[in-house]
């Protein structure tokens, strides 16, 4: 074999060996990590802005004007062990608007009136308190709002400050549904609207006095409600009735504790005999937070959930 042919054959063999070696080696892999960030928005237009306020930190919240132009609003909010203080400042309000009503909307959609705001020459300052820790603020010309949705007539709505996340509705959301709970038992969630009393904010071991608004057959009755949370045990609930009206025959007054997810716990009953003006219900519940509902139930009923008409809702006394 000639030298030239031998050299050519050697080059071919080396080339084939090099190619096979290259194919046999593990090639470096490139990993791609995709991170999905989910943002909670109740209504696509941003009309739901409930946030939770930190303890001991003053937060300034911008109030965005709605349906008006040129106006500005700022709320300074401070939450501590005694509750949440709100200081409102409005400027540039149109001259035709001389008063507004400030409301807090919590994550269940419950509307709480914080008071009327008087406006003079386009400006206003206002202070209020609430036991709530999670809420948005709206200012409306309507004096008796009982519900809120994107079509409610409002002139200001709180924005979400930087660093805060929107909290979804816990029950029966309006708009884009980002979180909801179902009602255990046979009682529909819409049958009773009971605001939470924010029990964790109460001072342990001390009585907190509340008021109850009676309706229906008990309109005009009076009662004192005291809640005493304990540090290492259930909360005590006492309801003392005064000027108690006579219940219809075969009916009893029943007090229920209602959890944020609409679970009902029966606390006690009162059988209102003729001529009896005073009575008391004394009970305990381990629910960490709850509202209080009074219903008129059939004396022979055995249901674990209320089915009778509501005759009283317990509300927080505001200064």
Phi and psi restraints in degrees (value plus and minus 20) as a CYANA .aco file:
   2 UNK   PHI     -92.4   -52.4
   2 UNK   PSI     138.1   178.1
   3 UNK   PHI     -81.6   -41.6
   3 UNK   PSI     -56.8   -16.8
   4 UNK   PHI     -88.2   -48.2
   4 UNK   PSI     -62.6   -22.6
   5 UNK   PHI     -84.5   -44.5
   5 UNK   PSI     -60.7   -20.7
   6 UNK   PHI     -82.3   -42.3
   6 UNK   PSI     -60.1   -20.1
   7 UNK   PHI     -86.2   -46.2
   7 UNK   PSI     -59.5   -19.5
   8 UNK   PHI     -86.9   -46.9
   8 UNK   PSI     -62.6   -22.6
   9 UNK   PHI     -84.0   -44.0
   9 UNK   PSI     -59.7   -19.7
  10 UNK   PHI     -81.9   -41.9
  10 UNK   PSI     -60.4   -20.4
  11 UNK   PHI     -85.3   -45.3
  11 UNK   PSI     -59.2   -19.2
  12 UNK   PHI     -85.5   -45.5
  12 UNK   PSI     -65.3   -25.3
  13 UNK   PHI     -81.6   -41.6
  13 UNK   PSI     -62.2   -22.2
  14 UNK   PHI     -84.4   -44.4
  14 UNK   PSI     -58.3   -18.3
  15 UNK   PHI     -85.2   -45.2
  15 UNK   PSI     -62.8   -22.8
  16 UNK   PHI     -85.1   -45.1
  16 UNK   PSI     -61.0   -21.0
  17 UNK   PHI     -83.7   -43.7
  17 UNK   PSI     -61.1   -21.1
  18 UNK   PHI     -84.2   -44.2
  18 UNK   PSI     -61.6   -21.6
  19 UNK   PHI     -85.4   -45.4
  19 UNK   PSI     -61.9   -21.9
  20 UNK   PHI     -86.1   -46.1
  20 UNK   PSI     -58.2   -18.2
  21 UNK   PHI     -83.8   -43.8
  21 UNK   PSI     -60.0   -20.0
  22 UNK   PHI     -84.8   -44.8
  22 UNK   PSI     -59.6   -19.6
  23 UNK   PHI     -89.2   -49.2
  23 UNK   PSI     -49.0    -9.0
  24 UNK   PHI     -99.1   -59.1
  24 UNK   PSI     -35.5     4.5
  25 UNK   PHI     -98.4   -58.4
  25 UNK   PSI     127.6   167.6
  26 UNK   PHI     -98.4   -58.4
  26 UNK   PSI     103.0   143.0
  27 UNK   PHI    -101.4   -61.4
  27 UNK   PSI     120.3   160.3
  28 UNK   PHI     -81.5   -41.5
  28 UNK   PSI     117.1   157.1
  29 UNK   PHI    -121.6   -81.6
  29 UNK   PSI     124.5   164.5
  30 UNK   PHI    -126.9   -86.9
  30 UNK   PSI      98.2   138.2
  31 UNK   PHI    -110.8   -70.8
  31 UNK   PSI     116.5   156.5
  32 UNK   PHI    -137.1   -97.1
  32 UNK   PSI      98.1   138.1
  33 UNK   PHI    -123.6   -83.6
  33 UNK   PSI     105.3   145.3
  34 UNK   PHI    -127.2   -87.2
  34 UNK   PSI     103.0   143.0
  35 UNK   PHI    -125.9   -85.9
  35 UNK   PSI     105.2   145.2
  36 UNK   PHI    -122.0   -82.0
  36 UNK   PSI     102.2   142.2
  37 UNK   PHI    -124.0   -84.0
  37 UNK   PSI     101.3   141.3
  38 UNK   PHI    -122.5   -82.5
  38 UNK   PSI     104.0   144.0
  39 UNK   PHI    -124.7   -84.7
  39 UNK   PSI     119.8   159.8
  40 UNK   PHI    -112.4   -72.4
  40 UNK   PSI      94.8   134.8
  41 UNK   PHI    -152.3  -112.3
  41 UNK   PSI      95.6   135.6
  42 UNK   PHI     -90.6   -50.6
  42 UNK   PSI     -67.9   -27.9
  43 UNK   PHI    -139.4   -99.4
  43 UNK   PSI     113.3   153.3
  44 UNK   PHI     -75.7   -35.7
  44 UNK   PSI     -47.0    -7.0
  45 UNK   PHI    -105.8   -65.8
  45 UNK   PSI     -14.5    25.5
  46 UNK   PHI      59.1    99.1
  46 UNK   PSI      -4.0    36.0
  47 UNK   PHI    -102.6   -62.6
  47 UNK   PSI     -13.6    26.4
  48 UNK   PHI    -143.5  -103.5
  48 UNK   PSI      97.1   137.1
  49 UNK   PHI    -159.0  -119.0
  49 UNK   PSI      21.5    61.5
  50 UNK   PHI     -91.3   -51.3
  50 UNK   PSI     108.9   148.9
  51 UNK   PHI    -152.7  -112.7
  51 UNK   PSI     143.1   183.1
  52 UNK   PHI    -121.1   -81.1
  52 UNK   PSI     111.0   151.0
  53 UNK   PHI    -111.8   -71.8
  53 UNK   PSI     117.1   157.1
  54 UNK   PHI     -94.1   -54.1
  54 UNK   PSI     136.7   176.7
  55 UNK   PHI    -101.3   -61.3
  55 UNK   PSI     112.7   152.7
  56 UNK   PHI      56.2    96.2
  56 UNK   PSI     -11.1    28.9
  57 UNK   PHI    -142.2  -102.2
  57 UNK   PSI     102.5   142.5
  58 UNK   PHI     -94.8   -54.8
  58 UNK   PSI     107.6   147.6
  59 UNK   PHI    -139.7   -99.7
  59 UNK   PSI     109.2   149.2
  60 UNK   PHI    -117.8   -77.8
  60 UNK   PSI     106.0   146.0
  61 UNK   PHI    -138.1   -98.1
  61 UNK   PSI     106.7   146.7
  62 UNK   PHI     -97.7   -57.7
  62 UNK   PSI     116.6   156.6
  63 UNK   PHI    -122.2   -82.2
  63 UNK   PSI      92.3   132.3
  64 UNK   PHI     -98.3   -58.3
  64 UNK   PSI     110.7   150.7
  65 UNK   PHI     -89.3   -49.3
  65 UNK   PSI     121.0   161.0
  66 UNK   PHI    -147.3  -107.3
  66 UNK   PSI     108.8   148.8
  67 UNK   PHI      50.6    90.6
  67 UNK   PSI     -17.0    23.0
  68 UNK   PHI    -154.9  -114.9
  68 UNK   PSI     141.5   181.5
  69 UNK   PHI    -145.9  -105.9
  69 UNK   PSI     132.5   172.5
  70 UNK   PHI      62.6   102.6
  70 UNK   PSI     -25.2    14.8
  71 UNK   PHI    -112.3   -72.3
  71 UNK   PSI     133.9   173.9
  72 UNK   PHI    -154.5  -114.5
  72 UNK   PSI     126.5   166.5
  73 UNK   PHI    -164.5  -124.5
  73 UNK   PSI     120.2   160.2
  74 UNK   PHI    -157.3  -117.3
  74 UNK   PSI     114.8   154.8
  75 UNK   PHI    -136.9   -96.9
  75 UNK   PSI     109.9   149.9
  76 UNK   PHI    -122.9   -82.9
  76 UNK   PSI     101.7   141.7
  77 UNK   PHI    -142.6  -102.6
  77 UNK   PSI     109.2   149.2
  78 UNK   PHI    -152.1  -112.1
  78 UNK   PSI     102.2   142.2
  79 UNK   PHI    -127.2   -87.2
  79 UNK   PSI     112.5   152.5
  80 UNK   PHI    -162.4  -122.4
  80 UNK   PSI    -187.2  -147.2
  81 UNK   PHI     -85.1   -45.1
  81 UNK   PSI     -42.3    -2.3
  82 UNK   PHI    -110.1   -70.1
  82 UNK   PSI     -26.7    13.3
  83 UNK   PHI     116.6   156.6
  83 UNK   PSI    -179.7  -139.7
  84 UNK   PHI    -142.4  -102.4
  84 UNK   PSI     103.0   143.0
  85 UNK   PHI    -119.8   -79.8
  85 UNK   PSI     117.8   157.8
  86 UNK   PHI    -145.0  -105.0
  86 UNK   PSI     106.3   146.3
  87 UNK   PHI    -138.4   -98.4
  87 UNK   PSI     103.3   143.3
  88 UNK   PHI    -131.1   -91.1
  88 UNK   PSI     120.8   160.8
  89 UNK   PHI    -157.1  -117.1
  89 UNK   PSI     101.1   141.1
  90 UNK   PHI    -139.3   -99.3
  90 UNK   PSI     120.5   160.5
  91 UNK   PHI    -159.6  -119.6
  91 UNK   PSI     137.5   177.5
  92 UNK   PHI      49.8    89.8
  92 UNK   PSI       0.3    40.3
  93 UNK   PHI     -93.2   -53.2
  93 UNK   PSI     117.4   157.4
  94 UNK   PHI     -74.1   -34.1
  94 UNK   PSI     124.2   164.2
  95 UNK   PHI     -80.0   -40.0
  95 UNK   PSI     -46.1    -6.1
  96 UNK   PHI     -91.7   -51.7
  96 UNK   PSI     -37.2     2.8
  97 UNK   PHI    -116.8   -76.8
  97 UNK   PSI      91.8   131.8
  98 UNK   PHI    -128.2   -88.2
  98 UNK   PSI     -29.1    10.9
  99 UNK   PHI    -179.7  -139.7
  99 UNK   PSI     130.5   170.5
 100 UNK   PHI    -158.6  -118.6
 100 UNK   PSI     148.7   188.7
 101 UNK   PHI    -142.4  -102.4
 101 UNK   PSI     109.0   149.0
 102 UNK   PHI    -115.7   -75.7
 102 UNK   PSI     113.6   153.6
 103 UNK   PHI    -150.1  -110.1
 103 UNK   PSI     128.7   168.7
 104 UNK   PHI    -127.2   -87.2
 104 UNK   PSI     113.3   153.3
 105 UNK   PHI    -135.3   -95.3
 105 UNK   PSI     101.2   141.2
 106 UNK   PHI    -112.7   -72.7
 106 UNK   PSI    -195.9  -155.9
 107 UNK   PHI     -92.2   -52.2
 107 UNK   PSI     -31.0     9.0
 108 UNK   PHI    -112.3   -72.3
 108 UNK   PSI     -24.0    16.0
 109 UNK   PHI      69.2   109.2
 109 UNK   PSI     -16.3    23.7
 110 UNK   PHI     -90.3   -50.3
 110 UNK   PSI     112.8   152.8
 111 UNK   PHI    -119.3   -79.3
 111 UNK   PSI     105.7   145.7
 112 UNK   PHI    -141.0  -101.0
 112 UNK   PSI     104.9   144.9
 113 UNK   PHI     -96.3   -56.3
 113 UNK   PSI     110.1   150.1
 114 UNK   PHI    -120.4   -80.4
 114 UNK   PSI     -32.5     7.5
 115 UNK   PHI     110.2   150.2
 115 UNK   PSI     144.7   184.7
 116 UNK   PHI     -99.5   -59.5
 116 UNK   PSI     126.2   166.2
 117 UNK   PHI    -136.6   -96.6
 117 UNK   PSI      95.0   135.0
 118 UNK   PHI    -103.1   -63.1
 118 UNK   PSI     114.4   154.4
 119 UNK   PHI    -138.3   -98.3
 119 UNK   PSI     106.6   146.6
 120 UNK   PHI    -144.6  -104.6
 120 UNK   PSI     104.2   144.2
 121 UNK   PHI      31.9    71.9
 121 UNK   PSI      19.5    59.5
 122 UNK   PHI      62.0   102.0
 122 UNK   PSI     -18.3    21.7
 123 UNK   PHI    -146.1  -106.1
 123 UNK   PSI     137.2   177.2
 124 UNK   PHI    -179.2  -139.2
 124 UNK   PSI     124.8   164.8
 125 UNK   PHI    -146.3  -106.3
 125 UNK   PSI     127.5   167.5
 126 UNK   PHI    -177.8  -137.8
 126 UNK   PSI     123.4   163.4
 127 UNK   PHI    -149.7  -109.7
 127 UNK   PSI     124.2   164.2
 128 UNK   PHI    -176.5  -136.5
 128 UNK   PSI     149.7   189.7
 129 UNK   PHI    -152.3  -112.3
 129 UNK   PSI     136.0   176.0
 130 UNK   PHI    -171.3  -131.3
 130 UNK   PSI     125.8   165.8
 131 UNK   PHI     -98.1   -58.1
 131 UNK   PSI     -28.2    11.8
 132 UNK   PHI     -88.2   -48.2
 132 UNK   PSI     129.4   169.4
 133 UNK   PHI    -135.2   -95.2
 133 UNK   PSI     -38.8     1.2
 134 UNK   PHI    -146.9  -106.9
 134 UNK   PSI      97.1   137.1
 135 UNK   PHI    -188.7  -148.7
 135 UNK   PSI     147.1   187.1
 136 UNK   PHI    -139.3   -99.3
 136 UNK   PSI     142.4   182.4
 137 UNK   PHI    -133.3   -93.3
 137 UNK   PSI     118.5   158.5
 138 UNK   PHI    -154.1  -114.1
 138 UNK   PSI     128.6   168.6
 139 UNK   PHI    -139.3   -99.3
 139 UNK   PSI     104.4   144.4
 140 UNK   PHI    -151.8  -111.8
 140 UNK   PSI     130.0   170.0
 141 UNK   PHI     -93.6   -53.6
 141 UNK   PSI     -32.7     7.3
 142 UNK   PHI     -97.9   -57.9
 142 UNK   PSI     112.0   152.0
 143 UNK   PHI    -109.4   -69.4
 143 UNK   PSI     -35.4     4.6
 144 UNK   PHI    -155.1  -115.1
 144 UNK   PSI      34.6    74.6
 145 UNK   PHI     -89.4   -49.4
 145 UNK   PSI     114.8   154.8
 146 UNK   PHI    -139.5   -99.5
 146 UNK   PSI     -29.0    11.0
 147 UNK   PHI    -171.4  -131.4
 147 UNK   PSI     144.4   184.4
 148 UNK   PHI    -157.6  -117.6
 148 UNK   PSI     116.2   156.2
 149 UNK   PHI    -169.8  -129.8
 149 UNK   PSI     153.9   193.9
 150 UNK   PHI     -78.4   -38.4
 150 UNK   PSI     -36.7     3.3
 151 UNK   PHI    -115.8   -75.8
 151 UNK   PSI     -20.4    19.6
 152 UNK   PHI     -83.2   -43.2
 152 UNK   PSI     118.7   158.7
 153 UNK   PHI     -94.7   -54.7
 153 UNK   PSI      88.9   128.9
 154 UNK   PHI    -155.3  -115.3
 154 UNK   PSI     136.8   176.8
 155 UNK   PHI    -131.9   -91.9
 155 UNK   PSI     -40.6    -0.6
 156 UNK   PHI    -160.5  -120.5
 156 UNK   PSI     126.5   166.5
 157 UNK   PHI    -163.0  -123.0
 157 UNK   PSI     117.7   157.7
 158 UNK   PHI     -87.3   -47.3
 158 UNK   PSI     120.8   160.8
 159 UNK   PHI    -111.2   -71.2
 159 UNK   PSI     152.6   192.6
 160 UNK   PHI    -117.9   -77.9
 160 UNK   PSI      94.9   134.9
 161 UNK   PHI     -84.7   -44.7
 161 UNK   PSI     137.6   177.6
 162 UNK   PHI     -80.1   -40.1
 162 UNK   PSI     115.8   155.8
 163 UNK   PHI      73.3   113.3
 163 UNK   PSI     -23.3    16.7
 164 UNK   PHI    -129.8   -89.8
 164 UNK   PSI     129.9   169.9
 165 UNK   PHI    -131.4   -91.4
 165 UNK   PSI     124.9   164.9
 166 UNK   PHI     -93.1   -53.1
 166 UNK   PSI     116.7   156.7
 167 UNK   PHI    -116.3   -76.3
 167 UNK   PSI     108.0   148.0
 168 UNK   PHI     -92.6   -52.6
 168 UNK   PSI     141.2   181.2
 169 UNK   PHI     -78.3   -38.3
 169 UNK   PSI     123.1   163.1
 170 UNK   PHI    -113.1   -73.1
 170 UNK   PSI     -44.4    -4.4
 171 UNK   PHI    -165.2  -125.2
 171 UNK   PSI     124.1   164.1
 172 UNK   PHI      24.7    64.7
 172 UNK   PSI      40.4    80.4
 173 UNK   PHI     -87.6   -47.6
 173 UNK   PSI     134.4   174.4
 174 UNK   PHI    -131.7   -91.7
 174 UNK   PSI     116.2   156.2
 175 UNK   PHI      74.7   114.7
 175 UNK   PSI    -168.9  -128.9
 176 UNK   PHI     -88.1   -48.1
 176 UNK   PSI     100.4   140.4
 177 UNK   PHI     -98.9   -58.9
 177 UNK   PSI      93.4   133.4
 178 UNK   PHI    -131.8   -91.8
 178 UNK   PSI     -28.4    11.6
 179 UNK   PHI    -195.4  -155.4
 179 UNK   PSI     115.6   155.6
 180 UNK   PHI    -175.5  -135.5
 180 UNK   PSI     140.8   180.8
 181 UNK   PHI    -145.5  -105.5
 181 UNK   PSI     135.4   175.4
 182 UNK   PHI    -119.1   -79.1
 182 UNK   PSI     140.2   180.2
 183 UNK   PHI    -114.5   -74.5
 183 UNK   PSI     102.1   142.1
 184 UNK   PHI     -90.7   -50.7
 184 UNK   PSI     135.1   175.1
 185 UNK   PHI      60.6   100.6
 185 UNK   PSI    -184.3  -144.3
 186 UNK   PHI    -119.9   -79.9
 186 UNK   PSI     -23.4    16.6
 187 UNK   PHI    -107.2   -67.2
 187 UNK   PSI      99.9   139.9
 188 UNK   PHI     -87.0   -47.0
 188 UNK   PSI     127.3   167.3
 189 UNK   PHI     -81.7   -41.7
 189 UNK   PSI     -46.9    -6.9
 190 UNK   PHI    -103.6   -63.6
 190 UNK   PSI     -24.0    16.0
 191 UNK   PHI     -88.1   -48.1
 191 UNK   PSI     -55.3   -15.3
 192 UNK   PHI    -155.7  -115.7
 192 UNK   PSI     118.1   158.1
 193 UNK   PHI    -130.1   -90.1
 193 UNK   PSI      89.2   129.2
 194 UNK   PHI    -144.3  -104.3
 194 UNK   PSI      93.9   133.9
 195 UNK   PHI     -91.0   -51.0
 195 UNK   PSI     122.3   162.3
 196 UNK   PHI     -90.5   -50.5
 196 UNK   PSI     129.5   169.5
 197 UNK   PHI    -119.6   -79.6
 197 UNK   PSI     -17.2    22.8
 198 UNK   PHI      35.0    75.0
 198 UNK   PSI      33.9    73.9
 199 UNK   PHI     -77.7   -37.7
 199 UNK   PSI     -57.2   -17.2
 200 UNK   PHI     -78.4   -38.4
 200 UNK   PSI     -41.2    -1.2
 201 UNK   PHI    -102.2   -62.2
 201 UNK   PSI     -31.2     8.8
 202 UNK   PHI     -96.4   -56.4
 202 UNK   PSI     130.1   170.1
 203 UNK   PHI     -94.1   -54.1
 203 UNK   PSI     107.3   147.3
 204 UNK   PHI     -84.6   -44.6
 204 UNK   PSI     115.7   155.7
 205 UNK   PHI      64.7   104.7
 205 UNK   PSI     -26.4    13.6
 206 UNK   PHI    -130.6   -90.6
 206 UNK   PSI     128.5   168.5
 207 UNK   PHI     -94.5   -54.5
 207 UNK   PSI     116.6   156.6
 208 UNK   PHI    -135.6   -95.6
 208 UNK   PSI     101.7   141.7
 209 UNK   PHI    -110.7   -70.7
 209 UNK   PSI     112.7   152.7
 210 UNK   PHI    -144.2  -104.2
 210 UNK   PSI     150.5   190.5
 211 UNK   PHI    -140.3  -100.3
 211 UNK   PSI     137.5   177.5
 212 UNK   PHI    -145.4  -105.4
 212 UNK   PSI     113.9   153.9
 213 UNK   PHI    -116.6   -76.6
 213 UNK   PSI      92.8   132.8
 214 UNK   PHI    -107.1   -67.1
 214 UNK   PSI     125.8   165.8
 215 UNK   PHI    -155.9  -115.9
 215 UNK   PSI     157.1   197.1
 216 UNK   PHI      38.8    78.8
 216 UNK   PSI    -150.5  -110.5
 217 UNK   PHI     -85.9   -45.9
 217 UNK   PSI     -37.3     2.7
 218 UNK   PHI    -125.0   -85.0
 218 UNK   PSI      -8.8    31.2
 219 UNK   PHI     -76.2   -36.2
 219 UNK   PSI     106.6   146.6
 220 UNK   PHI      79.0   119.0
 220 UNK   PSI     -31.5     8.5
 221 UNK   PHI     -95.4   -55.4
 221 UNK   PSI     143.1   183.1
 222 UNK   PHI    -149.8  -109.8
 222 UNK   PSI     129.6   169.6
 223 UNK   PHI    -177.9  -137.9
 223 UNK   PSI     129.0   169.0
 224 UNK   PHI    -127.3   -87.3
 224 UNK   PSI     116.5   156.5
 225 UNK   PHI    -141.0  -101.0
 225 UNK   PSI     109.7   149.7
 226 UNK   PHI    -145.9  -105.9
 226 UNK   PSI     112.0   152.0
 227 UNK   PHI    -139.6   -99.6
 227 UNK   PSI     108.0   148.0
 228 UNK   PHI    -143.5  -103.5
 228 UNK   PSI      78.1   118.1
 229 UNK   PHI     -94.3   -54.3
 229 UNK   PSI     123.9   163.9
 230 UNK   PHI    -128.3   -88.3
 230 UNK   PSI     133.0   173.0
 231 UNK   PHI     -89.0   -49.0
 231 UNK   PSI     -60.7   -20.7
 232 UNK   PHI    -147.1  -107.1
 232 UNK   PSI      30.2    70.2
 233 UNK   PHI    -199.1  -159.1
 233 UNK   PSI    -195.3  -155.3
 234 UNK   PHI     -89.9   -49.9
 234 UNK   PSI     140.8   180.8
 235 UNK   PHI    -104.7   -64.7
 235 UNK   PSI     118.1   158.1
 236 UNK   PHI    -110.7   -70.7
 236 UNK   PSI     116.7   156.7
 237 UNK   PHI    -144.1  -104.1
 237 UNK   PSI     105.4   145.4
 238 UNK   PHI    -146.3  -106.3
 238 UNK   PSI     110.0   150.0
 239 UNK   PHI    -144.2  -104.2
 239 UNK   PSI      98.3   138.3
 240 UNK   PHI    -130.4   -90.4
 240 UNK   PSI      95.8   135.8
 241 UNK   PHI    -108.5   -68.5
 241 UNK   PSI     118.9   158.9
 242 UNK   PHI    -149.5  -109.5
 242 UNK   PSI     128.6   168.6
 243 UNK   PHI      29.5    69.5
 243 UNK   PSI      26.3    66.3
 244 UNK   PHI     -91.7   -51.7
 244 UNK   PSI     105.6   145.6
 245 UNK   PHI    -100.0   -60.0
 245 UNK   PSI     132.4   172.4
 246 UNK   PHI     -89.7   -49.7
 246 UNK   PSI     107.5   147.5
 247 UNK   PHI     -95.5   -55.5
 247 UNK   PSI     131.8   171.8
 248 UNK   PHI     -77.8   -37.8
 248 UNK   PSI     133.8   173.8
 249 UNK   PHI     -77.7   -37.7
 249 UNK   PSI     113.7   153.7
 250 UNK   PHI      61.0   101.0
 250 UNK   PSI     -13.8    26.2
 251 UNK   PHI    -133.7   -93.7
 251 UNK   PSI     129.4   169.4
 252 UNK   PHI    -150.0  -110.0
 252 UNK   PSI     128.3   168.3
 253 UNK   PHI    -103.7   -63.7
 253 UNK   PSI     109.1   149.1
 254 UNK   PHI    -145.4  -105.4
 254 UNK   PSI     109.4   149.4
 255 UNK   PHI    -121.0   -81.0
 255 UNK   PSI     111.2   151.2
 256 UNK   PHI    -143.1  -103.1
 256 UNK   PSI     120.9   160.9
 257 UNK   PHI    -114.0   -74.0
 257 UNK   PSI     115.6   155.6
 258 UNK   PHI    -140.9  -100.9
 258 UNK   PSI     102.7   142.7
 259 UNK   PHI    -100.0   -60.0
 259 UNK   PSI     146.6   186.6
 260 UNK   PHI     -80.1   -40.1
 260 UNK   PSI     -45.7    -5.7
 261 UNK   PHI    -116.6   -76.6
 261 UNK   PSI      -0.4    39.6
 262 UNK   PHI      51.3    91.3
 262 UNK   PSI      12.8    52.8
 263 UNK   PHI    -113.5   -73.5
 263 UNK   PSI     113.0   153.0
 264 UNK   PHI    -123.5   -83.5
 264 UNK   PSI     115.9   155.9
 265 UNK   PHI    -145.2  -105.2
 265 UNK   PSI     101.0   141.0
 266 UNK   PHI     -95.6   -55.6
 266 UNK   PSI     104.4   144.4
 267 UNK   PHI    -118.1   -78.1
 267 UNK   PSI     -46.5    -6.5
 268 UNK   PHI     146.1   186.1
 268 UNK   PSI     151.2   191.2
 269 UNK   PHI    -157.0  -117.0
 269 UNK   PSI     136.0   176.0
 270 UNK   PHI    -149.0  -109.0
 270 UNK   PSI     103.6   143.6
 271 UNK   PHI    -113.7   -73.7
 271 UNK   PSI      92.3   132.3
 272 UNK   PHI    -109.7   -69.7
 272 UNK   PSI      79.6   119.6
 273 UNK   PHI     -99.0   -59.0
 273 UNK   PSI     136.0   176.0
 274 UNK   PHI     -76.5   -36.5
 274 UNK   PSI     115.6   155.6
 275 UNK   PHI      59.5    99.5
 275 UNK   PSI     -17.9    22.1
 276 UNK   PHI    -115.4   -75.4
 276 UNK   PSI      94.9   134.9
 277 UNK   PHI    -122.7   -82.7
 277 UNK   PSI     -34.3     5.7
 278 UNK   PHI    -147.8  -107.8
 278 UNK   PSI     127.1   167.1
 279 UNK   PHI    -181.8  -141.8
 279 UNK   PSI     145.7   185.7
 280 UNK   PHI    -164.3  -124.3
 280 UNK   PSI     120.1   160.1
 281 UNK   PHI    -136.0   -96.0
 281 UNK   PSI     107.0   147.0
 282 UNK   PHI    -149.6  -109.6
 282 UNK   PSI     102.5   142.5
 283 UNK   PHI    -173.3  -133.3
 283 UNK   PSI    -197.8  -157.8
 284 UNK   PHI    -157.6  -117.6
 284 UNK   PSI     136.2   176.2
 285 UNK   PHI    -166.6  -126.6
 285 UNK   PSI     125.0   165.0
 286 UNK   PHI    -114.0   -74.0
 286 UNK   PSI     -18.8    21.2
 287 UNK   PHI     -80.9   -40.9
 287 UNK   PSI     109.6   149.6
 288 UNK   PHI     -86.7   -46.7
 288 UNK   PSI     -49.6    -9.6
 289 UNK   PHI    -165.8  -125.8
 289 UNK   PSI     129.3   169.3
 290 UNK   PHI    -184.4  -144.4
 290 UNK   PSI     145.1   185.1
 291 UNK   PHI    -132.3   -92.3
 291 UNK   PSI     151.2   191.2
 292 UNK   PHI    -144.6  -104.6
 292 UNK   PSI     109.9   149.9
 293 UNK   PHI    -147.2  -107.2
 293 UNK   PSI     116.3   156.3
 294 UNK   PHI    -134.1   -94.1
 294 UNK   PSI     105.7   145.7
 295 UNK   PHI    -145.0  -105.0
 295 UNK   PSI     143.8   183.8
 296 UNK   PHI    -124.7   -84.7
 296 UNK   PSI      91.8   131.8
 297 UNK   PHI    -133.9   -93.9
 297 UNK   PSI     136.4   176.4
 298 UNK   PHI     -85.6   -45.6
 298 UNK   PSI     114.9   154.9
 299 UNK   PHI     -82.3   -42.3
 299 UNK   PSI     -43.7    -3.7
 300 UNK   PHI    -119.4   -79.4
 300 UNK   PSI     -17.8    22.2
 301 UNK   PHI     -88.3   -48.3
 301 UNK   PSI     124.8   164.8
 302 UNK   PHI    -140.3  -100.3
 302 UNK   PSI      -9.8    30.2
 303 UNK   PHI     -85.3   -45.3
 303 UNK   PSI     124.1   164.1
 304 UNK   PHI    -106.7   -66.7
 304 UNK   PSI     -23.3    16.7
 305 UNK   PHI    -143.0  -103.0
 305 UNK   PSI     132.1   172.1
 306 UNK   PHI     -87.1   -47.1
 306 UNK   PSI     119.4   159.4
 307 UNK   PHI    -149.2  -109.2
 307 UNK   PSI     -32.6     7.4
 308 UNK   PHI    -105.7   -65.7
 308 UNK   PSI     155.0   195.0
 309 UNK   PHI     -88.6   -48.6
 309 UNK   PSI     121.1   161.1
 310 UNK   PHI     -93.5   -53.5
 310 UNK   PSI     113.5   153.5
 311 UNK   PHI    -142.1  -102.1
 311 UNK   PSI     -18.2    21.8
 312 UNK   PHI    -189.7  -149.7
 312 UNK   PSI     117.3   157.3
 313 UNK   PHI    -143.8  -103.8
 313 UNK   PSI     109.7   149.7
 314 UNK   PHI    -103.7   -63.7
 314 UNK   PSI     112.1   152.1
 315 UNK   PHI    -148.0  -108.0
 315 UNK   PSI     137.7   177.7
 316 UNK   PHI     -98.3   -58.3
 316 UNK   PSI     117.5   157.5
 317 UNK   PHI    -100.3   -60.3
 317 UNK   PSI     101.9   141.9
 318 UNK   PHI    -123.8   -83.8
 318 UNK   PSI     126.6   166.6
